[in-house]
Amino acid sequence: MNISSAQSLGLSVIPLVQTLGHLEWILKTKEFANLRENTSYPMVACIGSDKTQNLILDAVQQMGQCEADKAILPVKYGNNTKRLVFDYIRSIAMNITETFPKTKVLMWFDEFKYVEKSLVKEYGLDRLVTPVVWKYTTDLDKDLPAKMWENLASAFSSVWGSSAFKGADGPNRYWNRMTTYLQNNKQWYLQHEKHSELFSDFHGFILTGWQR
């Protein structure tokens, strides 16, 4: 489906720009292998390198040609490197908003779960990015407890949710388990009903379909 087809159905296409992990598509090449965090694994980039940031920003520039009004930055890293990651994301997000003023930066919520709001505000991430809470299971009350939502709302005024319709239950599936995905999307409706009042703007849901 191309962008115009999606728009004809009332859907907005949001580019997803890999910023740290899932970068094997480029880090597996000889030219960029030196940017790996671990030379034995091509999935994760070394964010301490200026060359890594230049690579990501080049991808952002190319993605900007899609004329999207939002972009997702997927980031997952260990808690002991939180400041390093926040500094890295701040730099990327600032570059995006300066280069594409009409673009809003969305970011998977993993790095913000139970983090002190003072740290989020110290790096200005409450202004630069909007967290996207994702979970593709059928029991979201268990997997996304109320405490998590409350902590997130203490640092951010806006939030998105993210469900899936395919490809989110492992890389080795040969068929789509539709019942699971239908239940997941119904669960997301209930999550909105329960937690939307915590935020000034529970903006909507991102429907993902992962290619395997």
C-alpha positions as CSV (number, residue, x, y, z in Angstrom):
1,M,0.0,0.0,0.0
2,N,1.4,3.4,-1.0
3,I,0.9,6.7,0.9
4,S,-1.9,7.9,-1.3
5,S,-3.8,4.6,-1.0
6,A,-3.5,4.8,2.8
7,Q,-4.7,8.4,2.8
8,S,-7.7,7.5,0.7
9,L,-8.7,5.2,3.6
10,G,-8.4,7.9,6.2
11,L,-5.0,6.5,7.4
12,S,-1.9,8.5,8.1
13,V,1.5,6.9,7.3
14,I,4.1,7.5,9.9
15,P,7.7,6.7,8.9
16,L,9.7,4.6,11.5
17,V,13.4,5.6,11.6
18,Q,15.6,3.1,13.4
19,T,18.0,5.0,15.6
20,L,19.9,2.4,17.6
21,G,18.7,-1.2,17.3
22,H,17.4,-3.2,14.3
23,L,20.1,-1.6,12.2
24,E,21.4,-4.8,10.7
25,W,20.2,-3.8,7.3
26,I,23.0,-1.2,7.2
27,L,25.5,-2.4,9.9
28,K,25.9,-5.7,8.1
29,T,27.6,-3.9,5.2
30,K,31.4,-3.5,5.2
31,E,31.2,0.2,4.9
32,F,29.3,0.7,8.2
33,A,30.4,-2.3,10.2
34,N,32.7,-0.1,12.2
35,L,29.7,1.6,13.7
36,R,28.5,-1.5,15.6
37,E,28.3,-1.4,19.4
38,N,29.7,-5.0,19.3
39,T,31.7,-6.0,16.3
40,S,30.2,-9.5,16.4
41,Y,26.6,-8.3,16.1
42,P,25.2,-6.1,13.4
43,M,21.9,-5.1,15.2
44,V,23.0,-2.2,17.5
45,A,24.9,0.9,16.7
46,C,27.4,2.7,18.9
47,I,25.7,5.9,19.9
48,G,28.9,7.4,21.2
49,S,30.1,7.9,17.7
50,D,29.4,11.1,15.7
51,K,29.4,8.9,12.6
52,T,26.4,7.0,13.9
53,Q,24.4,10.1,14.4
54,N,25.4,11.3,11.0
55,L,24.1,8.0,9.5
56,I,20.8,8.3,11.4
57,L,20.3,11.9,10.4
58,D,21.0,11.0,6.8
59,A,18.2,8.4,7.0
60,V,16.0,11.1,8.6
61,Q,16.7,13.4,5.7
62,Q,15.7,10.7,3.2
63,M,12.6,9.9,5.2
64,G,11.7,13.6,5.2
65,Q,11.0,13.3,1.5
66,C,7.8,11.4,2.4
67,E,6.4,14.7,3.7
68,A,5.1,13.0,6.8
69,D,3.9,15.1,9.7
70,K,5.2,12.5,12.3
71,A,8.1,10.2,12.6
72,I,8.8,7.3,15.1
73,L,12.2,6.9,16.8
74,P,12.4,3.3,18.1
75,V,14.9,3.1,21.0
76,K,15.6,0.4,23.5
77,Y,18.7,0.3,25.7
78,G,19.8,-0.6,29.2
79,N,18.9,1.5,32.3
80,N,22.6,2.1,33.2
81,T,23.0,4.1,30.0
82,K,19.9,6.2,30.4
83,R,21.7,9.6,30.3
84,L,23.8,8.6,27.2
85,V,20.6,7.5,25.4
86,F,18.6,10.6,26.4
87,D,21.5,12.8,25.2
88,Y,21.6,10.9,21.9
89,I,17.8,11.1,21.4
90,R,17.7,14.8,22.3
91,S,20.2,15.5,19.6
92,I,18.3,13.5,17.0
93,A,14.9,14.9,17.9
94,M,16.2,18.5,17.9
95,N,17.7,18.0,14.4
96,I,14.4,16.6,13.1
97,T,12.3,19.4,14.5
98,E,14.7,22.1,13.3
99,T,14.9,20.6,9.8
100,F,11.2,19.6,9.5
101,P,9.4,22.1,11.8
102,K,6.0,20.6,11.0
103,T,7.1,17.1,12.0
104,K,6.3,15.7,15.4
105,V,8.7,13.1,16.8
106,L,7.1,10.0,18.4
107,M,9.2,7.5,20.4
108,W,8.5,4.0,21.7
109,F,7.9,4.3,25.5
110,D,10.4,1.7,26.6
111,E,13.0,4.2,27.8
112,F,10.4,6.1,29.8
113,K,8.9,3.3,31.8
114,Y,9.3,4.3,35.5
115,V,12.1,6.8,34.8
116,E,12.2,9.9,37.0
117,K,10.3,12.7,35.4
118,S,13.0,15.1,36.4
119,L,15.4,13.3,34.1
120,V,13.0,13.5,31.2
121,K,12.6,17.2,31.8
122,E,16.3,17.8,32.3
123,Y,16.9,16.7,28.7
124,G,13.8,18.4,27.4
125,L,12.3,15.2,26.1
126,D,8.9,16.1,27.4
127,R,8.9,18.9,24.7
128,L,10.8,17.1,22.0
129,V,9.1,13.7,21.7
130,T,5.8,12.1,22.4
131,P,5.9,8.5,23.9
132,V,4.1,5.7,22.1
133,V,3.0,2.9,24.4
134,W,3.1,-0.4,22.5
135,K,2.0,-3.8,23.5
136,Y,0.6,-6.6,21.2
137,T,-0.8,-9.0,23.8
138,T,-4.4,-9.8,24.9
139,D,-4.1,-8.8,28.6
140,L,-3.1,-5.2,28.6
141,D,-4.2,-4.6,32.2
142,K,-1.5,-7.0,33.2
143,D,1.2,-5.9,30.8
144,L,0.6,-2.2,31.1
145,P,-0.2,-1.6,34.8
146,A,-1.9,1.6,36.0
147,K,1.3,2.6,37.8
148,M,3.1,2.7,34.5
149,W,0.5,5.0,32.9
150,E,0.6,7.3,36.0
151,N,4.4,7.6,35.9
152,L,4.3,8.4,32.2
153,A,1.6,11.0,32.6
154,S,3.8,12.8,35.3
155,A,6.4,13.5,32.6
156,F,4.4,13.8,29.4
157,S,1.1,15.6,28.6
158,S,0.5,13.6,25.3
159,V,0.7,9.9,24.5
160,W,-0.1,7.5,21.7
161,G,-0.9,3.8,21.9
162,S,0.2,1.1,19.4
163,S,-1.5,-2.2,18.5
164,A,-0.8,-4.7,15.7
165,F,-2.6,-6.6,13.0
166,K,0.1,-8.9,11.9
167,G,3.7,-10.0,12.5
168,A,4.1,-9.1,16.1
169,D,4.2,-12.5,17.7
170,G,7.6,-13.7,16.5
171,P,9.7,-13.9,13.3
172,N,8.9,-17.6,12.6
173,R,5.1,-17.4,12.1
174,Y,3.7,-18.8,8.8
175,W,0.2,-17.6,9.4
176,N,-1.6,-14.7,11.1
177,R,-3.4,-15.4,14.4
178,M,-6.3,-13.0,13.8
179,T,-8.1,-13.7,17.1
180,T,-5.1,-12.5,19.1
181,Y,-4.8,-9.3,17.1
182,L,-8.5,-8.6,17.3
183,Q,-8.4,-9.0,21.1
184,N,-5.4,-6.8,21.3
185,N,-7.1,-4.0,19.4
186,K,-10.2,-4.3,21.6
187,Q,-8.0,-4.2,24.7
188,W,-6.4,-0.9,23.4
189,Y,-9.9,0.7,23.2
190,L,-10.3,-0.2,26.9
191,Q,-6.9,1.2,27.8
192,H,-7.9,4.5,26.3
193,E,-11.1,4.5,28.3
194,K,-9.2,3.8,31.5
195,H,-6.2,6.1,31.2
196,S,-6.9,8.9,28.7
197,E,-7.9,11.3,31.5
198,L,-4.3,11.2,32.8
199,F,-3.2,13.1,29.7
200,S,-4.1,16.3,28.0
201,D,-4.0,14.4,24.7
202,F,-4.3,10.7,24.3
203,H,-3.8,11.3,20.6
204,G,-4.7,7.9,19.0
205,F,-3.5,4.5,18.0
206,I,-0.8,3.4,15.7
207,L,-1.8,0.2,13.9
208,T,1.4,-1.7,13.1
209,G,1.9,-4.6,10.7
210,W,5.4,-6.1,11.1
211,Q,7.0,-7.6,8.0
212,R,8.7,-10.9,8.7
